[in-house]
């Protein structure tokens, strides 16, 4: 295992050697373990109570999969498309996602622990009752036009991400590190931002959010 640090968040991640992994191309009814999954298409597959463990997935098409229960554990996912997928009741632990696409993906009752999303797209994605039970970070990700509701994301890092038009409803983000992220047109009650960490350059965006949330009328002097 290896560790990476994002701000004040330390994440424990896998350190896989492709030479120790077995090539996997077909998705069976059993769990995938210690697999090297390269360029396969499992688009639209149905997974129930299955797990993918200790595997490296690169350039795969997992778009529109439906995955209920089960787990991602100790995996590296690179350049993979999960657009339009529905992930329900799964656990994602000790995983890194790099350059992957989650456009329109639905996360429902998903549990995150020691997970890094780097340079991923989550535009129009939906997170419902997603919770963190360990270190989680999003870096250089596009999260615009998404909808997050009833999530418990205390202490996560959202560093240098685009949060434009992201809608937050009843989300707990206390202690979340939002430094470097774009807050313009973020749609949220101010209570959702209680206790977050910001940089000085983000104060104008926060002020704009406060003005809109409180229906303050700003007029020129006269």
C-alpha positions in Angstrom: 0.0 0.0 0.0 1.0 3.6 -0.5 -0.2 6.9 0.9 -0.9 10.2 -0.7 -1.6 13.6 1.0 -4.1 16.1 -0.2 -4.0 19.2 2.0 -4.5 17.8 5.5 -6.0 14.5 4.2 -3.8 11.4 4.1 -5.2 8.6 2.0 -4.1 5.0 2.0 -4.1 3.6 -1.5 -3.1 0.4 -3.3 0.2 0.0 -5.0 -0.4 -2.7 -7.7 2.2 -4.3 -9.9 0.7 -5.3 -13.2 3.0 -8.3 -13.4 1.3 -9.8 -10.4 -2.1 -9.5 -11.9 -4.0 -11.9 -14.1 -5.6 -10.7 -17.4 -9.4 -10.5 -17.1 -11.7 -9.9 -20.0 -15.1 -11.5 -19.1 -17.3 -10.6 -16.2 -18.6 -13.7 -14.5 -21.0 -14.1 -11.6 -18.0 -14.4 -9.2 -15.8 -11.7 -7.7 -12.9 -10.3 -9.7 -9.7 -10.6 -7.7 -6.1 -9.6 -8.6 -7.2 -8.8 -12.1 -5.7 -6.7 -14.9 -8.7 -5.3 -16.9 -7.6 -3.4 -19.9 -9.9 -1.9 -22.6 -12.8 -4.2 -21.9 -16.4 -3.3 -22.4 -18.8 -4.3 -19.6 -21.3 -1.7 -20.6 -24.8 -2.2 -19.2 -23.9 -5.2 -17.1 -25.9 -6.1 -14.0 -23.9 -6.8 -10.8 -25.5 -7.9 -7.5 -23.4 -8.5 -4.4 -20.2 -8.8 -6.4 -16.8 -7.4 -5.5 -13.8 -6.2 -7.5 -10.6 -6.4 -5.4 -6.9 -5.8 -5.8 -7.4 -5.1 -9.5 -6.2 -2.5 -12.0 -8.8 -1.3 -14.6 -7.6 0.9 -17.5 -9.5 2.3 -20.5 -12.6 0.2 -19.8 -16.2 0.9 -20.7 -18.4 0.4 -17.6 -21.0 2.9 -18.7 -24.6 2.3 -17.6 -23.7 -0.6 -15.4 -26.1 -1.3 -12.5 -24.2 -2.4 -9.4 -26.0 -3.3 -6.2 -24.2 -4.2 -3.0 -20.6 -5.5 -3.2 -17.4 -3.6 -3.1 -14.5 -1.9 -4.9 -11.5 -2.7 -2.7 -7.8 -2.0 -3.3 -8.2 -1.0 -6.9 -6.6 1.4 -9.4 -9.0 2.7 -12.0 -7.5 4.7 -14.9 -9.2 6.3 -17.9 -12.4 4.3 -17.4 -15.9 5.4 -18.4 -18.6 4.9 -15.8 -21.0 7.4 -17.3 -24.7 6.7 -16.6 -23.9 3.9 -14.1 -26.0 3.3 -11.0 -24.1 2.3 -7.9 -26.3 1.3 -5.0 -25.2 0.2 -1.5 -21.6 -0.5 -2.5 -18.4 0.1 -0.5 -15.4 1.8 -2.2 -12.3 1.5 -0.1 -8.5 2.0 -0.8 -9.1 2.9 -4.4 -7.8 5.6 -6.8 -9.7 6.8 -9.8 -7.6 8.8 -12.3 -8.9 10.5 -15.5 -12.2 8.6 -15.3 -15.7 9.7 -16.3 -18.8 9.6 -14.1 -21.1 11.8 -16.2 -24.7 11.3 -15.1 -23.6 8.5 -12.7 -25.9 7.8 -9.7 -24.3 7.0 -6.3 -26.9 5.8 -3.8 -26.1 4.7 -0.2 -22.4 4.4 -1.2 -19.7 4.3 1.5 -16.3 5.8 0.8 -13.0 5.1 2.8 -9.5 6.0 1.6 -10.5 7.0 -1.9 -8.9 9.5 -4.3 -10.6 10.9 -7.4 -8.1 12.8 -9.5 -8.9 14.6 -12.8 -12.3 12.9 -13.1 -15.6 14.2 -14.5 -18.7 14.1 -12.3 -20.8 16.5 -14.3 -24.6 15.8 -13.9 -23.8 13.1 -11.4 -26.1 12.4 -8.5 -24.9 11.6 -5.0 -27.7 10.5 -2.6 -26.9 9.4 1.0 -23.2 9.0 0.3 -21.0 8.9 3.4 -17.3 9.0 4.2 -15.9 6.8 6.9 -12.3 7.6 6.2 -10.1 9.9 4.1 -11.5 11.0 0.7 -10.3 13.5 -1.8 -11.3 15.0 -5.1 -8.6 16.8 -7.0 -8.9 18.7 -10.3 -12.3 17.2 -10.8 -15.3 18.7 -12.7 -18.4 18.4 -10.5 -20.6 20.9 -12.3 -24.4 20.6 -12.7 -24.4 17.7 -10.2 -26.8 17.1 -7.3 -25.7 16.0 -3.9 -28.4 15.3 -1.2 -28.4 13.9 2.3 -24.6 13.2 2.1 -22.2 13.0 5.1 -18.9 14.2 3.7 -17.2 15.6 6.8 -13.4 16.3 6.4 -13.2 15.5 2.7 -10.9 17.4 0.4 -12.3 19.1 -2.7 -9.2 20.7 -4.0 -8.9 22.7 -7.3 -12.3 21.3 -8.5 -15.0 23.0 -10.6 -18.1 23.2 -8.5 -20.1 25.4 -10.9 -23.8 24.8 -10.7 -23.4 22.0 -8.2 -26.5 21.7 -6.0 -26.1 20.7 -2.4 -29.1 19.7 -0.3 -28.9 18.7 3.4 -25.2 17.8 3.0 -22.7 17.7 5.9 -19.4 19.2 4.8 -17.9 20.4 8.1 -14.1 20.4 7.9 -14.1 19.9 4.2 -11.2 21.5 2.4 -12.5 23.5 -0.6 -9.3 25.5 -1.3 -8.6 26.2 -4.9 -12.1 25.1 -6.0 -14.4 27.2 -8.1 -17.5 28.1 -6.2 -19.1 30.4 -8.8 -22.8 29.4 -9.2 -22.6 26.8 -6.5 -26.2 26.3 -5.4 -26.5 25.5 -1.7 -28.0 26.8 1.6 -25.2 28.4 3.6 -25.7 25.8 6.4 -24.2 23.2 4.1 -20.9 25.2 4.2 -20.7 25.3 8.0 -17.0 24.7 9.0 -15.5 24.3 5.5 -12.0 25.5 4.8 -11.5 28.2 2.1 -8.7 30.3 0.7 -8.7 34.1 0.8 -9.3 34.2 -2.9 -12.6 32.4 -2.5 -14.1 35.1 -0.2 -15.8 37.0 -3.1 -17.6 33.8 -4.2 -18.7 33.1 -0.7 -19.9 36.7 -0.4 -21.9 36.3 -3.6 -23.5 33.1 -2.2 -24.4 34.8 1.0 -26.0 37.7 -0.9 -28.1 35.4 -3.0 -29.1 33.1 0.0 -30.3 36.1 2.1 -32.0 37.8 -0.8 -29.9 40.9 -0.1 -30.5 43.8 -2.6 -27.3 45.5 -3.6 -27.7 48.9 -5.2 -25.3 51.6 -6.3 -24.9 54.6 -4.1 -27.4 57.4 -4.8 
